[in-house]
Amino acid sequence: VNINPDVAEHISMLRQEVKRLVPDQEQQPALEVVDAIEGQFESNAPSKVVVKTLLGALPSAGSIASIGSFLLSALGG
């Protein structure tokens, strides 16, 4: 499945921000959340509700929130 290149880039940016902002001991669970978000975009019918819920599980640092807003808008919201 092909992900929109802009979405793929933002998911990559989200991973980088998690690695930069989240304390080491909390990084693995946060990166698993990012993997789950990526999995939604790779599915044939990504769920905006699921993506929004997953994004809500991440720290609300400014850069993470703005990347999350882009990803939600990519789902038509």
Salt bridges, closest charged atoms under 4 A:
GLU17 OE1 - ARG20 NH2 2.70
ASP35 OD1 - ARG15 NH2 2.73
GLU38 OE1 - ARG15 NH2 2.80
